Structure formats: structure tokens, C-alpha cells
Amino acid sequence: MTTAPLPDLLDIDEFFGDPEFAVASISPDGTRIAYLAPHRGRRNVWVRGIGQTHDEAVPVTQDARRGITTYHWTDDPRFLLYLQDTDGNEDWHLFRADLGHPDEPAVDLTPMDPGSRVVGVAPHPPVPGTVLVWMNRRPLVFDVFRVDVATGETVVHLEQDDPTTSVLLDRDGRPAFRTAQAPDGTIEFSAVDPVTGAARPLRTTGGVEHPMGVHPQLVTADGQGLLVGSYQDSDDLRLVRIDRTTGEETVVAAVEGLDLDVTGTMLPGVLPPTVYTRRNGEVLAARFVGDRPHVEVVDPAFAEVYAALEKLSDGVLGTLSCDDAEQRWVATFVHDRDPGVTWFYDHSTGEARLLFRRRRSLGPETLAPMTPVRFPARDGLPLHALLTLPVGVAPQGLPLVLLVHGGPWYHDSWGFSPDAQFLANRGYAVLQVNFRGSLGHGRRHVTAAVGEFARAMHDDLIDAADWAVAQGYADPGRIGIYGGSYGGYAALVGVTVTPDYFAAAVDYVGVSDLVNFLATLPPFARAALTNNWIAYVGDPDDPEQRADMLARSPITMVDRIRTPLLVAQGANDVRVVQAESDNIVASLRERGVPVEYLLAPDEGHGFENPENRARLYRAVERHFAEHLGGRRAPDDDDR
């Protein structure tokens, strides 16, 4: 078999340093573009005119401690808003940047006690110059506040006293619908009288098939309907509309055999399930999970725009924003061998031009294709996975890294994966499997994970690696496992439940003790556990279930670990607290088992600062090269 020459070893920063450009959007009046780019050693927000280049752009935020991820335009051209926490503690505050005085310090519009956070921001058209902000000034509940952007004056807009319910507002900020979760996990949707607050039940749906809640939950532009994800009588998740008056449920978007992709409603930076306009919230298209992400046009008026946008790239439409006139658009495209490209398109003139590439040094010629593959689990459940093979190497007998996603109610999808590309560049075959419990592959697939932590969910990973061996891709003696969050738990399960299977493992902010994990979650999160951790794993308040949870916790099986292990943890992690890693590492060191431990004092649930990411991936590179035999960049004294 003829293969291409071995590619150069690309620098770690090319994969994991801050992108040159990211998260672009157009201003409501269509005259400016905002985006994230490095400034003062961190991701900051830059703004430039619609016809200007980056050389003419201005950094309008000055954060030098932690990069910015999320920002918002306002209806006042003077101001832009952004969210920021402290060293990864997820206590998000809303800050105001003055575009006319970008060198001035940002103003914290939401000063709060530790442990409180902003979880949502929305425009409030009835009162120009204000936004609605969802935050828990009271620790257990998230109320809605109206914040004057210019003055910072804050008033209560809506109080929500029951953490198991949520009131949804229409475009004018009036109560329109309510979702309520019953003790058994079922979810009820009701219409809310905007004057009296009285709720009239409309529909009820099961809960366990929605482990992270029903998503999306969007009040329609006219306020008369609620858009939600529903399986109805199908195995496929559809976008449906619940009528406010009749409760009738009608399909808005559905694709046979595909699920609505809802993970973007739960994770920052992940593509949202719907494409909608900022001006009135009208849904233009819906995104579905497929071998490649699939965009289904909903609004006929958007079809012509979408057809023009599709011609700009051979990738899949990712993020999209438009001006209030819906003529000028900024679109980003997803591709497996390109970190992302962003285009400007003017529908009124037909003008289109490339704005920027996310990482100019990386492109299709240097990266490896990601191939969707399928195979059955040992019990016959169909499994979907993504295989990335190194370039320039015969695809036979390779060292394999099983790259396990978090959640576990998340899913891997076709697109640019810096982890997969980095590992492939170092000579590894990379397999990402959507094991049972992963969203995006039907109701049967997600609910098949009930009770299967460290059981069938782990079997799915072993079955995936065995498939790669059977196909000839992987060397059975050189299989590694690596994952973050739930993926870190899966790595620890891998080296305890099957201690002889893996030659190396990396646990990145992973759970080691299921009971302690639930006990240390933030108090406001506990009302949302019924349909996920408690339904799928167990109730720690029940002695029998608690014992079973401990039996499936790596910390109780730590004496089985003999696989070389690398552990990475953020000291400020509020989801998987530091003790989850400390205890594993301490137990291994007491037994004299070698383990490398990276603890970042300025990180939370994942490393965001570029220097910490570089440190992590240098350690991953060294760890797998030593134990699996992949390539490694030479030199580097800090190794």
C-alpha cells in the first residue's frame, strides 16, 4: 500500500493555543463585526468595521487573567457585554465593555456573593438599554433581573421559588410557559397567564429519555407556541411546537433516522440546535446529528440565504449571525480537516468574502480525515463512532487511543477535534465512540445506559477497541484510553474493571467516586439530578444504591490499577472537585504505583489558559509515546 510522506510534527500550540480568530458575529445595525482573538496573552473581544481588516480592529476588552468565551451585542452601540468567571470556578459575572473607551476597565454589572452565577442573558426590547439576566443571588434558585446596561441599575423582573420549575418568557419579557419536573422525573409544560401567573397544563413528557432536561425550550416569536425537542412516538428526537391555546404538538423539523442535536444548549461553544434571528427569535433552521451534522431549513425565506451560504465552503454551517435587516450575515463552517473558516455574506448585493481562518497554520493538507464508522455492541446495540487515522502511515497495527467524550450525555460528532488531530499527528489511530447514553442517536440508545455505568457503557468502549483490532487498524498490545470528565471516569474504569486491557491511560478532571461526586455538586444543581445521575447511576441516600455506586467507583477498585496513568485536575473545579483526583493519586502513591499528576491552581473543569493546555498536552504526548510508541517532538527541557 502506498502512503503519503509522514507529516511534520506540528507544535502543540498549533492545536491547543488560543485561536487566532473565533466566535465572530455581526452587530445589530450591520456595520461592525466582533470576534475573539489574542490580546494581552488571553482571548479578548475585538471589534472592527464591516469593511476593515484585523489590522484596523480594536480590542475592546482587556482581560489578562482568563480568556473570554461568551459575549453579547446590545441595542446600544456604545456597549458590549461579556461573561467571565475567576480561574475556572464557574461563578460567571456579566461585564460591560465601553466600545468608545476600550482601554477603560470593564464594569461588573452583576456583583454577587461567591457561589452565585449568571446563566443567561437576553435582550429586553420593551425597555431599550436593558437586558434580562438569569442569576442565583438566592443560592438555590435562578431569578430573572432587568439590568440597565448604562447605569448598572438592577431590579427583579421575575422570581422563581421552585428549583424544579422554570418560567419561560416571551420576546417582551412576559411569562408565557412553565416547565415543571415531578418527583418521578416526568416533565409538564403549561401555559402561564402573564397577569395572574396561573399555569394551565398543556403536555407531559417522560424524563429519563431527556437526562439533561428537555432542550431546546424556545418561545416562538409570536409568543403563542413553545419549541421543544420531543421523541413523540418515534425513536428520533424532533423539533416540535406546543400550541399555547390547545396544547397541540406539531412537528417543526424532523429527519428520519436522525436526532435533533441539543448538546449546544448545555455546553458553551457547542453549536446550538436551532439557527434563529437575534431581532425576533424566529427559527430559521434546525441542526441534526448525522455522519456529518445536518442542517434542516425551517423558514422558507431563509432557504435562499442558506443556498448561497452553502456555496462558500465544503464544510457544514456552524455559527451564524445576521443584522436586524437580515441582509448581512457572518457564518462559520465546521470541517474535519480545518479548524474553521468564517465568511461575510451580503444577501442584498450577493457579495461574499472570507473574513478569517480560525488557525491559519492548520488546513486540510496537514490534517487527517475523520471517518464515521458503525459496528454493533456485544448485545447488538448499534454503535456510531469516528475514526481518525494518521497521515503517511499504513493503517495497520497502529497504536490506538480510545478518546472518550464527557457528559456522558454528550456526543462526538464529525468536525475538527484538536485532540484527535494532535494524536493522529503523533502517529496514533484515534477512535471516538458514542457509547450507550450518548445523546444524538435515538431514545433507545440513550436509555440503554440506565444502570450501566462501569458495565455495558464500559463494554461498549472495549467492543469499539476490539473492532479496531479486528479491522487490522490497531495493535492489541498498544491501546490507550483518554478522556475528560465522564471520559476521565471511563479511563479510570478502564484501568480498574479491565486492568490488563490498556497499555496507558489519561484521566482528565475525571470522577473517581460516584457518591462523593454527587455530594459535592453545587447545591442549586441537585434539583436537576432526577433524570440523569440518580436515574442512571443511583440515589446515594438509598443504602443499597449507595453501595452499588461505590462498587462502580474506581476509588474502591484502585488496588487493581497497574496501567501507567496520567491524572490532570483543576484546583477550582466545582463539577468534579479536586478530591476526586487527589484520592486516586494518593492511593496509588501509597502502593508505590507510578502516577503523574498535573494540578493547575488557576483552572476549573478543564484547562483554559494556553500555558496550562501546553503543559497538559506535553505530558499526554510524553505519556503515550513512552507507553504506546507514538511520535514525540524532540527536545523540551521541561519534560
Secondary structure per residue as TSV (DSSP state, phi and psi in degrees):
chain	resnum	aa	ss	phi	psi
A	1	M	-	360.0	131.3
A	2	T	-	-86.2	131.7
A	3	T	-	-122.5	159.7
A	4	A	-	-73.9	163.2
A	5	P	-	-61.6	152.6
A	6	L	-	-61.2	132.0
A	7	P	-	-72.0	159.0
A	8	D	-	-62.1	151.0
A	9	L	-	-73.5	113.1
A	10	L	-	-79.8	146.0
A	11	D	-	-66.1	144.3
A	12	I	H	-56.0	-37.8
A	13	D	H	-64.1	-24.4
A	14	E	H	-68.2	-25.3
A	15	F	H	-94.2	-40.2
A	16	F	H	-121.2	-1.6
A	17	G	S	-70.9	166.6
A	18	D	-	-60.4	138.1
A	19	P	-	-64.4	153.2
A	20	E	S	-65.9	-36.7
A	21	F	S	-146.8	142.6
A	22	A	E	-162.2	160.0
A	23	V	E	51.6	58.9
A	24	A	E	-84.2	147.4
A	25	S	E	-152.5	157.5
A	26	I	E	-100.7	149.0
A	27	S	-	-71.2	158.0
A	28	P	T	-56.3	-33.5
A	29	D	T	-87.6	-0.6
A	30	G	S	76.0	15.2
A	31	T	S	-103.0	-14.1
A	32	R	E	-137.7	157.8
A	33	I	E	-123.4	133.7
A	34	A	E	-111.2	151.8
A	35	Y	E	-165.1	168.9
A	36	L	E	-97.9	137.8
A	37	A	E	-157.0	158.2
A	38	P	E	-63.6	140.6
A	39	H	E	-162.1	129.9
A	40	R	T	59.1	31.2
A	41	G	T	79.8	8.0
A	42	R	E	-141.4	163.6
A	43	R	E	-68.8	124.5
A	44	N	E	-131.5	167.7
A	45	V	E	-89.6	130.4
A	46	W	E	-115.8	152.2
A	47	V	E	-133.9	138.3
A	48	R	E	-144.1	159.8
A	49	G	E	-66.6	159.1
A	50	I	T	-61.0	-28.0
A	51	G	T	-105.0	7.4
A	52	Q	-	-92.7	168.6
A	53	T	-	-105.4	176.9
A	54	H	G	-65.3	-28.5
A	55	D	G	-63.6	-22.9
A	56	E	G	-100.6	-0.1
A	57	A	-	-78.1	162.5
A	58	V	E	-124.3	128.3
A	59	P	E	-73.7	121.1
A	60	V	-	-102.7	-3.3
A	61	T	-	-124.3	157.3
A	62	Q	-	-130.5	35.7
A	63	D	-	-73.4	124.5
A	64	A	-	-115.0	4.1
A	65	R	S	-103.9	-43.9
A	66	R	S	-149.5	136.8
A	67	G	-	-63.9	150.2
A	68	I	-	-88.2	140.0
A	69	T	-	-114.3	-37.8
A	70	T	-	-126.9	130.6
A	71	Y	E	-139.2	165.4
A	72	H	E	-141.0	135.4
A	73	W	E	-70.6	157.7
A	74	T	-	-121.0	174.4
A	75	D	S	-80.4	-2.6
A	76	D	S	-104.6	116.8
A	77	P	T	-63.8	-7.4
A	78	R	T	-78.8	-25.8
A	79	F	E	-125.5	150.2
A	80	L	E	-133.7	145.6
A	81	L	E	-112.8	150.1
A	82	Y	E	-148.1	158.8
A	83	L	E	-102.1	143.5
A	84	Q	E	-153.2	141.0
A	85	D	-	-111.4	-170.9
A	86	T	S	-116.2	109.5
A	87	D	T	52.6	37.4
A	88	G	T	81.4	15.1
A	89	N	-	-81.3	-3.6
A	90	E	-	64.5	15.5
A	91	D	-	-83.9	77.8
A	92	W	-	-71.2	132.1
A	93	H	E	-114.8	156.2
A	94	L	E	-102.6	121.1
A	95	F	E	-111.7	150.2
A	96	R	E	-109.4	129.4
A	97	A	E	-108.5	134.2
A	98	D	E	-91.9	111.0
A	99	L	T	-69.0	-22.5
A	100	G	T	-80.9	-19.0
A	101	H	S	-136.1	67.7
A	102	P	T	-66.3	-17.2
A	103	D	T	-84.6	-10.1
A	104	E	S	-75.4	148.9
A	105	P	-	-59.7	143.8
A	106	A	-	-66.9	154.0
A	107	V	E	-105.2	127.2
A	108	D	E	-79.0	110.7
A	109	L	S	-83.3	-9.1
A	110	T	-	-132.6	60.4
A	111	P	-	-63.5	127.4
A	112	M	-	-143.3	164.6
A	113	D	-	-71.2	155.0
A	114	P	T	-55.1	141.4
A	115	G	T	95.4	-11.5
A	116	S	-	-99.1	155.2
A	117	R	-	-156.4	156.5
A	118	V	E	-88.8	131.0
A	119	V	E	-119.4	-3.1
A	120	G	E	-165.9	147.6
A	121	V	E	-138.9	136.3
A	122	A	E	-145.9	149.1
A	123	P	E	-66.1	158.2
A	124	H	-	-131.3	81.6
A	125	P	T	-54.6	-34.4
A	126	P	T	-62.0	-24.6
A	127	V	S	-124.7	90.3
A	128	P	T	-54.6	144.5
A	129	G	T	85.4	6.0
A	130	T	E	-124.0	160.7
A	131	V	E	-133.3	156.5
A	132	L	E	-96.0	135.4
A	133	V	E	-129.6	128.0
A	134	W	E	-95.5	119.7
A	135	M	E	-154.8	157.4
A	136	N	E	-106.5	71.1
A	137	R	E	-61.7	-31.4
A	138	R	E	-91.8	124.7
A	139	P	T	-53.9	-35.3
A	140	L	T	-95.2	-10.6
A	141	V	E	-134.0	149.2
A	142	F	E	-103.9	108.2
A	143	D	E	-91.9	165.6
A	144	V	E	-105.3	131.2
A	145	F	E	-121.1	148.2
A	146	R	E	-102.3	122.5
A	147	V	E	-115.9	126.9
A	148	D	E	-79.3	117.6
A	149	V	T	-65.2	-38.6
A	150	A	T	-73.9	-41.7
A	151	T	T	-100.4	-20.6
A	152	G	-	82.2	-1.0
A	153	E	-	-59.2	132.6
A	154	T	E	-127.0	129.5
A	155	V	E	-130.0	151.9
A	156	V	E	-70.0	127.2
A	157	H	E	-97.8	-40.5
A	158	L	E	-155.9	127.2
A	159	E	-	-95.3	141.5
A	160	Q	-	-128.4	106.4
A	161	D	-	-89.9	-15.6
A	162	D	-	-107.7	114.5
A	163	P	T	-67.6	-10.6
A	164	T	T	-93.4	1.7
A	165	T	E	-123.6	160.1
A	166	S	E	-146.5	129.5
A	167	V	E	-95.2	129.4
A	168	L	E	-103.1	135.6
A	169	L	E	-100.9	150.6
A	170	D	-	-82.9	-175.7
A	171	R	T	-64.1	-20.6
A	172	D	T	-95.5	7.9
A	173	G	S	81.3	14.0
A	174	R	-	-94.4	144.1
A	175	P	E	-57.3	131.5
A	176	A	E	-125.5	-44.4
A	177	F	E	-138.5	162.7
A	178	R	E	-135.9	140.4
A	179	T	E	-112.3	137.8
A	180	A	E	-137.3	137.0
A	181	Q	E	-105.0	123.7
A	182	A	-	-77.4	162.8
A	183	P	T	-55.1	-30.5
A	184	D	T	-83.9	2.0
A	185	G	S	97.1	-15.1
A	186	T	-	-63.5	150.7
A	187	I	E	-119.6	128.4
A	188	E	E	-111.4	133.4
A	189	F	E	-104.2	134.0
A	190	S	E	-132.5	153.7
A	191	A	E	-87.0	138.6
A	192	V	E	-111.3	130.3
A	193	D	-	-71.7	120.9
A	194	P	T	-67.1	-17.0
A	195	V	T	-94.2	-52.2
A	196	T	T	-89.7	-22.0
A	197	G	-	81.1	1.8
A	198	A	-	-66.5	139.5
A	199	A	E	-106.6	132.3
A	200	R	E	-114.6	113.5
A	201	P	E	-58.8	140.7
A	202	L	E	-118.5	-53.0
A	203	R	E	-145.8	154.3
A	204	T	E	-129.0	140.0
A	205	T	E	-132.9	156.8
A	206	G	-	-66.7	164.5
A	207	G	S	-110.3	-35.1
A	208	V	T	-66.8	-25.4
A	209	E	T	-79.6	-4.1
A	210	H	-	-121.2	68.3
A	211	P	T	-61.5	-25.8
A	212	M	T	-106.8	20.9
A	213	G	-	92.2	167.7
A	214	V	S	-80.1	123.5
A	215	H	-	-134.3	147.3
A	216	P	-	-75.6	178.7
A	217	Q	E	-134.6	93.0
A	218	L	E	-121.8	122.0
A	219	V	E	-74.6	131.8
A	220	T	-	-64.8	162.7
A	221	A	T	-58.5	-31.9
A	222	D	T	-88.0	-2.5
A	223	G	S	77.9	1.7
A	224	Q	S	-101.0	1.2
A	225	G	E	-144.4	158.5
A	226	L	E	-122.4	123.1
A	227	L	E	-92.6	124.9
A	228	V	E	-139.3	165.1
A	229	G	E	-88.7	128.9
A	230	S	E	-142.2	139.2
A	231	Y	-	-81.9	-20.9
A	232	Q	T	49.1	-127.4
A	233	D	T	-99.6	21.8
A	234	S	S	-117.8	167.9
A	235	D	S	-86.6	-9.9
A	236	D	S	-97.5	138.8
A	237	L	-	-82.8	125.3
A	238	R	E	-115.3	161.2
A	239	L	E	-93.2	118.4
A	240	V	E	-125.4	161.3
A	241	R	E	-114.4	126.7
A	242	I	E	-99.2	121.5
A	243	D	E	-74.7	133.3
A	244	R	T	-65.2	-32.1
A	245	T	T	-87.3	-47.5
A	246	T	T	-100.1	-19.5
A	247	G	-	78.1	2.0
A	248	E	-	-64.4	140.1
A	249	E	E	-109.1	118.9
A	250	T	E	-122.5	146.6
A	251	V	E	-78.5	128.2
A	252	V	E	-96.9	-41.2
A	253	A	E	-151.2	130.8
A	254	A	-	-152.1	145.4
A	255	V	-	-132.2	120.6
A	256	E	T	-55.8	126.1
A	257	G	T	83.9	-1.5
A	258	L	-	-122.7	150.4
A	259	D	-	-100.4	144.4
A	260	L	B	-57.5	135.0
A	261	D	-	-90.2	104.2
A	262	V	-	-103.8	0.8
A	263	T	G	-64.4	-24.7
A	264	G	G	-68.8	-14.2
A	265	T	G	-81.4	-9.3
A	266	M	T	-113.2	-22.2
A	267	L	S	-125.7	127.4
A	268	P	T	-64.0	139.6
A	269	G	T	88.1	-7.9
A	270	V	S	-93.7	144.4
A	271	L	-	-61.1	136.2
A	272	P	-	-74.0	158.8
A	273	P	S	-71.2	-23.0
A	274	T	E	-128.3	151.1
A	275	V	E	-103.8	122.3
A	276	Y	E	-141.2	162.8
A	277	T	-	-84.8	146.9
A	278	R	T	-72.4	-30.8
A	279	R	T	-64.6	-48.2
A	280	N	T	-133.5	3.7
A	281	G	-	76.0	13.4
A	282	E	-	-66.5	128.8
A	283	V	E	-78.3	127.8
A	284	L	E	-99.4	-36.1
A	285	A	E	-157.9	164.7
A	286	A	E	-128.3	149.6
A	287	R	E	-107.5	133.9
A	288	F	E	-122.4	153.4
A	289	V	-	-82.1	130.2
A	290	G	S	-152.5	-173.5
A	291	D	S	-56.3	-38.0
A	292	R	S	-120.4	146.3
A	293	P	-	-53.0	140.3
A	294	H	E	-117.4	127.6
A	295	V	E	-103.3	122.7
A	296	E	E	-108.6	117.0
A	297	V	E	-70.3	132.9
A	298	V	-	-105.9	-43.6
A	299	D	-	-92.3	116.3
A	300	P	H	-56.4	-31.7
A	301	A	H	-68.1	-21.7
A	302	F	H	-84.6	-15.9
A	303	A	H	-57.5	-40.5
A	304	E	H	-68.3	-39.9
A	305	V	H	-64.1	-45.0
A	306	Y	H	-62.7	-39.7
A	307	A	H	-61.1	-37.9
A	308	A	H	-71.0	-39.9
A	309	L	H	-64.8	-39.1
A	310	E	H	-58.7	-28.0
A	311	K	T	-74.1	-11.7
A	312	L	T	-81.7	-21.4
A	313	S	-	-153.5	152.5
A	314	D	S	-90.5	8.6
A	315	G	S	-87.3	-161.3
A	316	V	E	-114.6	138.3
A	317	L	E	-56.6	127.2
A	318	G	E	-105.9	-106.2
A	319	T	E	-80.9	153.7
A	320	L	E	-152.2	133.7
A	321	S	E	-139.3	156.3
A	322	C	E	-142.2	163.8
A	323	D	-	-77.5	174.1
A	324	D	T	-66.8	-22.4
A	325	A	T	-80.7	-8.0
A	326	E	S	57.7	38.9
A	327	Q	-	-114.7	-38.3
A	328	R	E	-102.3	130.1
A	329	W	E	-128.8	146.0
A	330	V	E	-121.9	119.5
A	331	A	E	-126.5	136.5
A	332	T	E	-112.4	143.3
A	333	F	E	-116.9	144.7
A	334	V	E	-98.0	138.3
A	335	H	E	-149.7	148.7
A	336	D	T	-72.7	-31.2
A	337	R	T	-113.2	25.7
A	338	D	E	-149.6	128.6
A	339	P	E	-64.9	-12.0
A	340	G	E	137.9	140.0
A	341	V	E	-126.2	146.9
A	342	T	E	-124.5	130.9
A	343	W	E	-119.4	151.6
A	344	F	E	-105.1	136.9
A	345	Y	E	-138.9	129.1
A	346	D	E	-108.7	109.7
A	347	H	T	-71.0	-26.2
A	348	S	T	-72.6	-28.4
A	349	T	T	-113.7	-16.6
A	350	G	-	83.0	0.4
A	351	E	-	-66.8	136.1
A	352	A	E	-141.5	136.8
A	353	R	E	-149.9	148.1
A	354	L	E	-73.6	125.2
A	355	L	E	-84.1	-52.0
A	356	F	E	-169.8	163.4
A	357	R	E	-102.7	143.7
A	358	R	S	-61.3	-46.1
A	359	R	-	-135.7	106.4
A	360	R	T	-68.8	-21.6
A	361	S	T	-81.6	-12.8
A	362	L	-	-112.3	133.0
A	363	G	-	-155.8	178.5
A	364	P	T	-54.7	-31.2
A	365	E	T	-72.1	-18.2
A	366	T	T	-109.0	-7.0
A	367	L	S	-114.4	166.9
A	368	A	-	-99.9	141.4
A	369	P	-	-65.5	147.1
A	370	M	E	-106.3	121.9
A	371	T	E	-112.1	122.3
A	372	P	E	-68.5	134.3
A	373	V	E	-134.4	160.0
A	374	R	E	-138.9	148.5
A	375	F	E	-164.3	159.5
A	376	P	E	-86.9	147.3
A	377	A	-	-72.5	170.6
A	378	R	T	-63.0	-22.8
A	379	D	T	-96.1	7.9
A	380	G	S	94.4	-7.0
A	381	L	-	-64.8	127.0
A	382	P	E	-66.1	134.3
A	383	L	E	-117.2	137.4
A	384	H	E	-108.0	138.4
A	385	A	E	-146.3	170.2
A	386	L	E	-127.1	128.1
A	387	L	E	-114.2	125.1
A	388	T	E	-119.4	118.0
A	389	L	-	-106.6	141.1
A	390	P	-	-64.0	147.8
A	391	V	T	-81.2	141.1
A	392	G	T	81.7	9.6
A	393	V	S	-127.4	136.3
A	394	A	-	-59.6	130.9
A	395	P	S	-78.7	58.4
A	396	Q	S	-141.4	133.5
A	397	G	S	58.1	36.0
A	398	L	E	-84.4	155.3
A	399	P	E	-65.0	138.8
A	400	L	E	-119.0	135.7
A	401	V	E	-113.1	121.1
A	402	L	E	-85.0	109.4
A	403	L	E	-99.3	111.7
A	404	V	E	-105.4	126.0
A	405	H	-	-75.6	165.2
A	406	G	S	-88.2	-170.8
A	407	G	S	118.2	-90.4
A	408	P	S	-75.9	-0.3
A	409	W	S	-85.3	66.5
A	410	Y	-	-142.7	-173.7
A	411	H	-	-158.1	149.7
A	412	D	-	-81.3	144.6
A	413	S	-	-140.3	161.3
A	414	W	S	-62.4	130.2
A	415	G	S	158.5	-172.8
A	416	F	-	-77.8	121.3
A	417	S	-	-116.7	110.1
A	418	P	H	-61.5	-34.9
A	419	D	H	-64.9	-48.1
A	420	A	H	-63.8	-42.3
A	421	Q	H	-68.2	-39.7
A	422	F	H	-60.7	-48.0
A	423	L	H	-66.7	-39.7
A	424	A	H	-63.8	-38.5
A	425	N	H	-62.8	-27.7
A	426	R	T	-88.9	5.3
A	427	G	T	100.1	9.6
A	428	Y	-	-98.4	143.9
A	429	A	E	-75.8	138.0
A	430	V	E	-122.7	127.4
A	431	L	E	-123.2	121.9
A	432	Q	E	-114.3	113.0
A	433	V	E	-109.9	134.6
A	434	N	E	-88.2	80.8
A	435	F	-	-62.0	165.4
A	436	R	T	-55.6	140.8
A	437	G	T	100.3	-22.6
A	438	S	-	-66.5	137.8
A	439	L	T	-73.8	163.2
A	440	G	T	98.3	-2.3
A	441	H	S	-129.1	27.0
A	442	G	-	103.4	159.0
A	443	R	H	-62.2	-43.2
A	444	R	H	-60.6	-40.8
A	445	H	H	-65.9	-43.4
A	446	V	H	-72.7	-40.9
A	447	T	H	-76.4	-14.1
A	448	A	T	-65.1	-10.4
A	449	A	T	-89.2	-6.3
A	450	V	T	-59.0	121.8
A	451	G	T	76.8	9.4
A	452	E	-	-112.8	14.7
A	453	F	T	-60.0	134.2
A	454	A	T	61.8	13.7
A	455	R	T	-124.5	-110.7
A	456	A	H	-64.0	-29.0
A	457	M	H	-64.0	-38.6
A	458	H	H	-71.6	-39.1
A	459	D	H	-56.8	-37.7
A	460	D	H	-59.2	-39.5
A	461	L	H	-67.5	-42.2
A	462	I	H	-64.5	-42.0
A	463	D	H	-61.8	-36.5
A	464	A	H	-65.8	-46.0
A	465	A	H	-65.0	-39.7
A	466	D	H	-61.7	-37.7
A	467	W	H	-60.5	-45.2
A	468	A	H	-63.1	-35.3
A	469	V	H	-67.6	-46.0
A	470	A	H	-62.5	-32.2
A	471	Q	T	-77.4	-8.6
A	472	G	T	90.9	-3.5
A	473	Y	S	-69.9	-38.4
A	474	A	E	-113.8	144.9
A	475	D	E	-85.7	118.1
A	476	P	E	-61.8	-19.0
A	477	G	E	-89.7	-1.3
A	478	R	E	-133.6	59.9
A	479	I	E	-111.3	127.4
A	480	G	E	-115.3	161.6
A	481	I	E	-132.1	138.1
A	482	Y	E	-150.0	131.9
A	483	G	E	-165.3	163.2
A	484	G	E	-116.2	146.8
A	485	S	T	62.5	-116.5
A	486	Y	H	-58.8	-35.9
A	487	G	H	-61.0	-33.1
A	488	G	H	-68.3	-40.8
A	489	Y	H	-58.9	-44.1
A	490	A	H	-61.9	-37.2
A	491	A	H	-64.8	-41.5
A	492	L	H	-67.8	-38.0
A	493	V	H	-62.1	-40.5
A	494	G	H	-58.1	-38.8
A	495	V	H	-92.5	0.8
A	496	T	H	-111.5	-50.3
A	497	V	H	-70.6	-37.5
A	498	T	S	-125.9	69.9
A	499	P	T	-65.7	-17.2
A	500	D	T	-101.7	2.0
A	501	Y	T	-84.9	-41.0
A	502	F	-	-102.3	142.5
A	503	A	S	-90.5	-14.9
A	504	A	E	-163.8	153.0
A	505	A	E	-146.2	148.5
A	506	V	E	-129.3	121.5
A	507	D	E	-107.5	113.5
A	508	Y	E	-114.2	111.0
A	509	V	S	45.8	46.9
A	510	G	-	-96.5	154.4
A	511	V	-	-78.3	132.1
A	512	S	S	-112.6	-19.7
A	513	D	-	-135.8	105.3
A	514	L	H	-62.4	-34.9
A	515	V	H	-69.8	-48.5
A	516	N	H	-64.8	-36.0
A	517	F	H	-56.3	-49.7
A	518	L	H	-67.5	-36.1
A	519	A	H	-68.5	-24.5
A	520	T	T	-104.7	6.0
A	521	L	S	-66.8	152.5
A	522	P	-	-55.2	142.8
A	523	P	G	-54.9	-37.8
A	524	F	G	-68.2	-18.3
A	525	A	G	-79.5	-16.9
A	526	R	G	-69.9	-27.3
A	527	A	G	-67.2	-18.2
A	528	A	G	-99.1	12.0
A	529	L	-	-89.6	-12.6
A	530	T	I	-55.7	-46.9
A	531	N	I	-92.3	0.4
A	532	N	I	-121.2	-88.0
A	533	W	I	-63.2	-40.4
A	534	I	I	-72.9	-42.8
A	535	A	H	-69.0	-38.3
A	536	Y	H	-91.4	-29.6
A	537	V	T	-113.8	-47.5
A	538	G	-	147.0	164.3
A	539	D	-	-101.7	112.9
A	540	P	T	-66.2	-13.9
A	541	D	T	-80.3	-11.5
A	542	D	S	-95.0	117.0
A	543	P	H	-54.6	-41.4
A	544	E	H	-66.8	-44.0
A	545	Q	H	-68.7	-36.3
A	546	R	H	-60.5	-43.5
A	547	A	H	-63.1	-38.8
A	548	D	H	-67.0	-38.5
A	549	M	H	-63.1	-42.2
A	550	L	H	-64.6	-36.5
A	551	A	H	-65.9	-22.4
A	552	R	T	-103.8	15.0
A	553	S	S	-100.4	127.5
A	554	P	G	-55.1	-29.5
A	555	I	G	-62.0	-28.6
A	556	T	G	-85.6	-4.7
A	557	M	G	-120.1	16.7
A	558	V	G	-61.6	-24.3
A	559	D	G	-69.6	-10.3
A	560	R	G	-87.3	-12.1
A	561	I	-	-73.6	123.6
A	562	R	-	-136.6	1.1
A	563	T	S	-78.6	136.4
A	564	P	-	-54.6	127.4
A	565	L	E	-128.3	136.1
A	566	L	E	-115.9	129.8
A	567	V	E	-120.1	133.4
A	568	A	E	-128.7	138.1
A	569	Q	E	-150.4	143.0
A	570	G	E	-95.1	132.8
A	571	A	T	-67.5	-23.0
A	572	N	T	-103.0	17.3
A	573	D	-	-65.9	121.6
A	574	V	S	-99.5	-5.1
A	575	R	S	-94.1	-54.6
A	576	V	S	-117.4	98.7
A	577	V	-	-68.9	161.1
A	578	Q	H	-55.8	-31.9
A	579	A	H	-59.7	-27.0
A	580	E	H	-61.9	-36.4
A	581	S	H	-87.6	-41.1
A	582	D	H	-53.7	-45.1
A	583	N	H	-67.5	-39.3
A	584	I	H	-63.2	-48.3
A	585	V	H	-63.5	-43.9
A	586	A	H	-61.9	-41.7
A	587	S	H	-63.2	-41.1
A	588	L	H	-68.7	-42.0
A	589	R	H	-67.0	-33.0
A	590	E	H	-62.7	-32.3
A	591	R	H	-88.3	-4.2
A	592	G	T	78.8	18.8
A	593	V	-	-86.2	123.7
A	594	P	-	-62.5	133.0
A	595	V	E	-149.3	135.3
A	596	E	E	-97.5	133.9
A	597	Y	E	-126.9	120.0
A	598	L	E	-106.7	115.4
A	599	L	E	-117.6	119.4
A	600	A	E	-101.9	116.2
A	601	P	T	-71.0	-16.5
A	602	D	T	-114.3	31.3
A	603	E	-	-131.6	163.0
A	604	G	-	-118.1	-125.2
A	605	H	S	-84.4	71.7
A	606	G	S	118.2	146.7
A	607	F	-	-89.5	124.4
A	608	E	-	-106.7	-35.0
A	609	N	S	-71.5	133.1
A	610	P	H	-55.2	-38.9
A	611	E	H	-67.2	-31.6
A	612	N	H	-74.9	-37.1
A	613	R	H	-64.6	-40.5
A	614	A	H	-62.3	-42.7
A	615	R	H	-62.1	-43.1
A	616	L	H	-61.9	-49.5
A	617	Y	H	-77.1	-22.6
A	618	R	H	-64.8	-40.4
A	619	A	H	-67.0	-41.4
A	620	V	H	-61.6	-44.9
A	621	E	H	-58.8	-48.0
A	622	R	H	-64.3	-43.5
A	623	H	H	-61.8	-49.7
A	624	F	H	-72.5	-34.6
A	625	A	H	-62.3	-41.0
A	626	E	H	-68.1	-38.7
A	627	H	H	-106.1	-17.2
A	628	L	H	-115.9	-19.5
A	629	G	-	90.2	22.1
A	630	G	-	-80.3	-178.9
A	631	R	-	-76.7	157.2
A	632	R	-	-147.1	136.5
A	633	A	-	-65.3	138.9
A	634	P	-	-74.8	169.1
A	635	D	-	72.0	-150.2
A	636	D	-	75.6	97.2
A	637	D	T	-65.4	-26.5
A	638	D	T	-76.5	3.6
A	639	R	-	-91.1	360.0
